[in-house]
Amino acid sequence: MATITLKGNPIKTSGNLPKTATKAADFKLVAVDLSEKTLADFAGNKLILNIFPSVDTGTCAASVRNFNKEASSLNNTKVLCISRDLPFAQARFCGAEGIENVVMLSDFATGQFGKDYGLEIATGPLANLHSRSIVVIDENGTVVHTEQVTETVDEPNYEAALKAL
């Protein structure tokens, strides 16, 4: 378990983020068109997994906007924005915001992604949602960078994630 904070109050996660230099765990997530996506669907691409509690919060929305802006100039790279929001809420947000350069994915059905990647919030008012985290995976499926944001209301280190590519 990792300890992070929510507005200064300690909360725990279900585990720890994947270690760098290890193979990324497979996943099954739901896209906004309700299709199922797995890690294999993105084979051969570099991936930035932008993981957050809910797109309906200011910081989470800011991270999607920021990565959407950056993604348009990245070669052979996909940005996957992952939360437990329903795919309908993710689609609504993207439509309202003009978000077109990232892939929105939901872990609403089982929460298994959050458990497998060790970032499910285990205690506190956001229990069962995902902690704000970044996982960067190279084109060979190897984890090359991770960040679990220490204070949930803070934005991730975008520069470090992009530099890891």
Disulfide bonds with the S-S distance in Angstrom:
none
